[in-house]
Amino acid sequence: MELAGNTSKKEEIPFGISGIITKIVKEIEVDRIYLNRGTDRHAFTYRLNIVTKLIQKDFSEQIRPVINSILEQYPDYTYTIFAFGYVNSEIQQGNLYFLNNCHEKDLVYKSNNSNLIGTDPAREPTKLYEEIKQDFKRDMSRLKSFKKGVHYFKTQKNLSQSAFMMHQTFEQGYRILERFICGRVKICHSIKNHQTYILKSLGKLEGTFQIESDSDSKLLDLLEDAYSSARYTNDYDITKNEIEQLSQKLGSFIKEIKFWFHHELTVFEKNITDNQITQHPEPETVSPNHCDTDTAHFVRKFQFDSSFEMLYLVRSLMNVCVTCLQEEVDPPKGVRLDFDIQNTLEFAIQLLPLKETSP
């Protein structure tokens, strides 16, 4: 798999961009706008990264309808919108989306009252490079744990639970991919919604489901139902052959995750070599590094946007434990389910956002 074209070099501003920017900044308060050019594997020709000081909860109600109406006249353009504080925080945490797509060379608009966005990380770039690789390795290790569950329950002839673990593996994969491809993880358990979300950025992705195909559509429906039906009802039905078909798609999907990560990591490495990424004092607006509470550590380390998202993960971890406890099967040799379940539950308890939700 190779990407066509090189979008890292400074290119001419496309025709019509000034008119789009004028219309956008007239309607909403914008801090900065960055322009990215897509390749033949992206779903867009041009993408605007819009940074605003408005809070995220206002995006859907106030901002998106306005921008959507403006860009209706410009089909070659798509956009993403992020809160100012979120961009700063994600840059310092090593999110490749912002490290690769929000440089001065990409800047097409800056407010006269714009604050400094930390496009350079507070840590030494080569150290951050290694940390990003280690974070990805940990994320993929978590994904592989779910994938092992698919095989384990299949060997136990418990196909419904194998399908449930298949769903969890796909969801984990999308969460990994979305962060550095879309900039933000979509908070939902629907694989269909995750697929729609990621394909707004990537025009082609192996391991996805073709909605126009009856066979793919059926497989996707089985995967969607696996999250709830396989756990809460007794009428979930899936065949071994369907599990195998889903496994083949999952294998292709995991290869794509690795490909895109290494592509984005290579872009970041080149930016370091070209001195486009340098160490910079961390902005005052990035609060996680100025807070010593345990809760702040977890929020930063696991990249939660809210207590609500954190609770979703806690629930997922507890559901996996319940599934293991309900099954009257012998664990694989060398696996201590009681020990693993205890560790998982202790971890889930630590994630509970008590400080954020306490009166």
C-alpha positions as CSV (number, residue, x, y, z in Angstrom):
1,M,0.0,0.0,0.0
2,E,1.4,3.4,-1.0
3,L,0.1,6.9,-0.9
4,A,0.1,8.9,-4.2
5,G,1.5,12.4,-4.1
6,N,3.3,14.4,-1.4
7,T,1.3,16.9,0.5
8,S,4.1,17.9,2.8
9,K,5.5,20.7,0.5
10,K,4.2,24.2,0.4
11,E,1.7,24.5,-2.4
12,E,-0.3,27.3,-3.9
13,I,-3.5,28.2,-2.1
14,P,-6.4,26.7,-4.1
15,F,-8.8,29.0,-5.9
16,G,-11.9,30.0,-3.9
17,I,-10.4,29.5,-0.4
18,S,-10.4,33.2,0.4
19,G,-14.2,33.4,-0.2
20,I,-14.9,30.3,2.0
21,I,-12.8,31.7,4.8
22,T,-14.5,35.1,4.6
23,K,-17.9,33.5,4.9
24,I,-16.9,31.3,7.8
25,V,-15.2,33.9,9.9
26,K,-18.2,36.3,9.3
27,E,-20.6,33.8,10.9
28,I,-18.6,32.2,13.8
29,E,-15.6,33.1,16.0
30,V,-12.6,31.4,14.5
31,D,-9.1,31.4,15.9
32,R,-7.2,29.6,13.1
33,I,-7.9,27.6,10.0
34,Y,-5.4,25.1,8.5
35,L,-5.7,23.7,5.0
36,N,-4.8,20.0,4.2
37,R,-4.7,18.5,0.7
38,G,-5.9,14.9,0.3
39,T,-4.2,12.1,-1.6
40,D,-5.9,9.5,-3.9
41,R,-6.6,7.4,-0.8
42,H,-8.4,10.2,1.1
43,A,-12.1,11.0,0.7
44,F,-11.5,14.7,0.3
45,T,-9.6,17.0,-2.0
46,Y,-9.2,19.8,0.5
47,R,-9.9,19.7,4.3
48,L,-10.2,22.7,6.6
49,N,-9.1,22.2,10.2
50,I,-11.1,25.0,12.0
51,V,-10.0,25.9,15.5
52,T,-12.4,27.9,17.6
53,K,-12.5,29.1,21.2
54,L,-16.2,28.0,21.5
55,I,-16.8,25.0,23.6
56,Q,-17.4,21.6,22.0
57,K,-21.0,21.2,23.1
58,D,-21.9,24.2,20.9
59,F,-20.5,22.6,17.7
60,S,-23.6,20.6,16.7
61,E,-26.2,23.2,17.5
62,Q,-24.5,26.5,16.6
63,I,-21.5,25.9,14.3
64,R,-21.9,22.8,12.1
65,P,-25.2,23.9,10.4
66,V,-23.6,27.2,9.5
67,I,-20.4,25.7,8.0
68,N,-22.4,23.0,6.2
69,S,-24.5,25.6,4.5
70,I,-21.4,27.5,3.4
71,L,-19.5,24.4,2.0
72,E,-22.6,23.1,0.1
73,Q,-21.3,25.3,-2.8
74,Y,-17.8,23.8,-2.6
75,P,-18.0,20.0,-3.0
76,D,-14.2,19.7,-3.0
77,Y,-14.0,20.9,0.5
78,T,-14.7,19.1,3.8
79,Y,-13.9,20.3,7.3
80,T,-13.2,19.4,10.9
81,I,-13.7,21.6,13.9
82,F,-11.9,21.5,17.2
83,A,-11.9,23.6,20.4
84,F,-8.7,25.6,21.0
85,G,-7.9,23.9,24.3
86,Y,-8.4,20.5,22.8
87,V,-5.9,21.1,20.0
88,N,-3.3,22.4,22.4
89,S,-3.8,19.4,24.7
90,E,-3.7,16.8,21.9
91,I,-0.5,18.3,20.4
92,Q,1.3,17.9,23.8
93,Q,0.0,14.4,24.1
94,G,1.4,13.4,20.8
95,N,-1.7,13.1,18.6
96,L,-0.2,12.6,15.1
97,Y,-3.3,14.2,13.5
98,F,-2.4,17.7,14.8
99,L,1.3,17.2,14.8
100,N,1.1,16.5,11.0
101,N,-1.7,18.7,9.9
102,C,-1.5,21.9,11.9
103,H,1.8,23.6,10.9
104,E,2.5,27.2,9.9
105,K,2.8,26.0,6.3
106,D,-0.8,24.8,6.5
107,L,-2.2,28.0,8.0
108,V,-4.6,29.9,5.8
109,Y,-6.3,32.1,8.4
110,K,-5.3,33.5,11.8
111,S,-7.4,35.8,13.9
112,N,-5.8,39.1,15.0
113,N,-6.6,38.1,18.6
114,S,-5.3,34.5,18.1
115,N,-3.4,33.0,21.0
116,L,-0.3,30.8,20.4
117,I,-1.2,27.2,19.5
118,G,1.5,24.8,20.6
119,T,2.3,23.3,17.2
120,D,5.6,22.2,18.7
121,P,5.4,19.7,21.6
122,A,6.8,20.6,25.0
123,R,8.9,17.4,24.9
124,E,12.0,16.8,22.8
125,P,10.6,15.6,19.4
126,T,12.7,12.4,19.2
127,K,11.6,11.4,22.6
128,L,8.0,12.1,21.7
129,Y,8.5,10.0,18.6
130,E,9.4,7.0,20.7
131,E,6.5,7.7,23.1
132,I,4.1,7.7,20.2
133,K,5.4,4.3,19.1
134,Q,5.1,2.9,22.6
135,D,1.5,4.2,23.0
136,F,0.5,2.6,19.7
137,K,2.1,-0.7,20.8
138,R,0.1,-0.6,24.0
139,D,-3.1,0.1,22.1
140,M,-2.5,-2.7,19.7
141,S,-1.7,-5.1,22.6
142,R,-5.2,-4.3,24.0
143,L,-6.7,-5.0,20.5
144,K,-4.8,-8.3,20.3
145,S,-6.2,-9.3,23.7
146,F,-9.8,-8.9,22.4
147,K,-8.8,-10.8,19.2
148,K,-7.6,-13.7,21.3
149,G,-11.0,-13.8,22.9
150,V,-12.5,-14.3,19.4
151,H,-10.4,-17.4,18.9
152,Y,-10.9,-18.7,22.5
153,F,-14.7,-18.6,22.5
154,K,-14.7,-20.1,18.9
155,T,-12.7,-23.1,20.1
156,Q,-15.2,-23.5,23.0
157,K,-18.0,-23.5,20.4
158,N,-19.5,-20.4,22.0
159,L,-20.0,-18.5,18.7
160,S,-22.2,-15.7,20.2
161,Q,-19.4,-14.7,22.7
162,S,-16.9,-15.0,19.9
163,A,-18.9,-12.5,17.9
164,F,-19.1,-10.2,20.9
165,M,-15.3,-10.2,21.2
166,M,-15.1,-9.7,17.4
167,H,-17.2,-6.5,17.9
168,Q,-14.9,-5.3,20.7
169,T,-11.8,-5.9,18.6
170,F,-13.3,-3.9,15.7
171,E,-14.3,-1.1,18.0
172,Q,-10.9,-0.9,19.6
173,G,-9.3,-0.8,16.1
174,Y,-11.5,2.1,15.1
175,R,-10.7,4.0,18.2
176,I,-7.0,3.6,17.6
177,L,-7.4,4.7,13.9
178,E,-9.8,7.6,14.5
179,R,-7.5,9.5,16.8
180,F,-4.7,10.0,14.3
181,I,-6.8,10.0,11.1
182,C,-9.8,12.1,12.3
183,G,-8.2,13.9,15.3
184,R,-10.9,12.7,17.7
185,V,-12.3,9.4,18.7
186,K,-16.1,8.9,18.0
187,I,-17.8,7.8,21.2
188,C,-20.2,5.1,20.3
189,H,-20.4,1.3,20.1
190,S,-21.9,1.1,16.6
191,I,-19.4,-0.3,14.1
192,K,-21.5,1.1,11.3
193,N,-21.2,4.6,12.7
194,H,-17.5,4.2,13.3
195,Q,-17.1,3.1,9.6
196,T,-19.1,6.0,8.3
197,Y,-17.0,8.4,10.5
198,I,-13.6,7.1,9.3
199,L,-14.6,7.0,5.6
200,K,-15.3,10.7,5.7
201,S,-11.5,11.0,5.9
202,L,-10.3,7.9,4.0
203,G,-11.8,7.0,0.7
204,K,-10.8,3.4,0.8
205,L,-10.1,1.1,3.8
206,E,-9.7,-2.6,3.6
207,G,-11.7,-4.6,6.1
208,T,-14.8,-2.3,5.9
209,F,-18.2,-3.4,4.9
210,Q,-19.8,-2.5,1.6
211,I,-23.3,-1.5,2.4
212,E,-24.5,-2.1,-1.2
213,S,-23.4,-5.7,-0.9
214,D,-26.1,-8.0,0.6
215,S,-23.5,-10.4,2.1
216,D,-21.4,-7.5,3.6
217,S,-24.6,-5.8,4.9
218,K,-25.6,-9.0,6.6
219,L,-22.2,-9.4,8.2
220,L,-22.3,-5.9,9.5
221,D,-25.7,-6.4,11.0
222,L,-24.5,-9.5,12.8
223,L,-21.6,-7.5,14.2
224,E,-23.9,-4.7,15.2
225,D,-26.2,-7.1,17.0
226,A,-23.3,-8.9,18.7
227,Y,-22.7,-6.0,21.2
228,S,-26.1,-6.2,22.8
229,S,-27.9,-9.3,21.6
230,A,-25.1,-11.8,22.4
231,R,-25.1,-10.6,26.0
232,Y,-28.6,-9.7,26.8
233,T,-30.7,-12.2,24.8
234,N,-30.7,-15.9,24.0
235,D,-31.8,-15.6,20.4
236,Y,-28.5,-14.3,18.8
237,D,-27.4,-16.7,16.1
238,I,-24.3,-16.7,14.0
239,T,-22.5,-19.5,12.1
240,K,-18.9,-20.6,12.2
241,N,-18.6,-19.6,8.5
242,E,-19.8,-16.1,9.3
243,I,-17.3,-15.9,12.2
244,E,-14.6,-16.8,9.7
245,Q,-15.7,-14.2,7.2
246,L,-15.6,-11.5,9.9
247,S,-12.2,-12.7,11.0
248,Q,-10.9,-12.2,7.4
249,K,-12.2,-8.7,7.4
250,L,-10.7,-8.0,10.8
251,G,-7.3,-9.2,9.6
252,S,-7.4,-6.8,6.7
253,F,-8.6,-4.0,8.9
254,I,-5.7,-4.5,11.4
255,K,-3.2,-4.3,8.5
256,E,-4.8,-1.0,7.5
257,I,-4.4,0.4,11.0
258,K,-0.7,-0.5,11.0
259,F,-0.2,0.9,7.6
260,W,-1.8,4.3,8.3
261,F,0.0,4.6,11.7
262,H,3.4,4.0,10.1
263,H,2.5,6.4,7.3
264,E,1.6,9.2,9.8
265,L,4.6,8.3,11.9
266,T,6.9,8.6,8.9
267,V,5.4,12.1,8.1
268,F,6.1,13.1,11.7
269,E,9.6,11.8,11.5
270,K,10.2,13.7,8.2
271,N,9.0,16.9,9.9
272,I,11.5,16.4,12.7
273,T,14.3,15.9,10.1
274,D,13.2,19.0,8.2
275,N,13.2,21.0,11.5
276,Q,9.5,21.7,11.2
277,I,9.0,20.1,14.7
278,T,11.0,21.6,17.5
279,Q,10.7,21.5,21.3
280,H,8.6,24.4,22.6
281,P,7.6,25.4,26.1
282,E,4.2,24.0,26.9
283,P,1.3,26.6,26.5
284,E,-0.2,27.9,29.7
285,T,-3.6,26.8,28.4
286,V,-2.8,23.1,28.6
287,S,-4.1,22.3,32.1
288,P,-3.4,18.5,32.3
289,N,0.3,18.9,32.9
290,H,-0.3,21.5,35.6
291,C,-2.6,19.2,37.6
292,D,-1.2,16.6,40.0
293,T,-4.4,14.7,40.8
294,D,-4.7,11.0,40.0
295,T,-7.8,11.6,38.0
296,A,-6.0,14.1,35.7
297,H,-3.3,11.5,35.1
298,F,-5.9,9.0,33.9
299,V,-7.7,11.6,31.8
300,R,-4.5,12.6,30.1
301,K,-3.0,9.1,29.7
302,F,-6.1,7.5,28.3
303,Q,-7.2,10.5,26.3
304,F,-10.8,10.9,27.6
305,D,-12.7,14.0,26.5
306,S,-15.2,13.6,29.4
307,S,-16.3,11.6,32.4
308,F,-19.1,10.2,30.2
309,E,-16.5,8.6,27.9
310,M,-14.5,7.3,30.8
311,L,-17.7,5.6,32.2
312,Y,-18.2,3.9,28.8
313,L,-14.8,2.2,29.1
314,V,-15.5,1.2,32.7
315,R,-18.8,-0.4,31.6
316,S,-17.0,-2.2,28.7
317,L,-14.4,-3.6,31.0
318,M,-17.0,-4.8,33.5
319,N,-19.0,-6.4,30.7
320,V,-16.0,-8.4,29.6
321,C,-15.5,-9.6,33.2
322,V,-19.1,-10.6,33.5
323,T,-18.9,-12.6,30.3
324,C,-15.8,-14.5,31.6
325,L,-17.5,-15.2,34.9
326,Q,-20.7,-16.5,33.3
327,E,-19.0,-19.0,31.0
328,E,-18.5,-22.5,32.5
329,V,-15.4,-23.3,30.5
330,D,-11.8,-24.0,31.4
331,P,-9.4,-21.2,30.6
332,P,-6.4,-21.8,28.3
333,K,-3.3,-23.3,29.8
334,G,-1.3,-20.7,31.7
335,V,-4.2,-18.3,32.0
336,R,-5.5,-17.4,35.5
337,L,-9.0,-15.9,34.8
338,D,-9.5,-15.0,38.5
339,F,-6.3,-13.0,38.6
340,D,-7.0,-11.3,35.3
341,I,-10.6,-10.5,36.2
342,Q,-9.4,-9.0,39.6
343,N,-6.8,-6.8,37.9
344,T,-9.3,-5.7,35.3
345,L,-11.9,-4.8,37.9
346,E,-9.3,-2.9,40.0
347,F,-8.3,-1.0,36.9
348,A,-12.0,-0.1,36.1
349,I,-12.5,1.1,39.7
350,Q,-9.5,3.4,39.3
351,L,-11.0,4.9,36.2
352,L,-14.3,5.9,37.9
353,P,-14.3,9.7,37.6
354,L,-15.3,10.3,41.3
355,K,-13.5,13.7,41.6
356,E,-15.2,15.0,38.4
357,T,-18.7,14.0,39.4
358,S,-18.6,14.5,43.2
359,P,-20.7,17.4,44.6
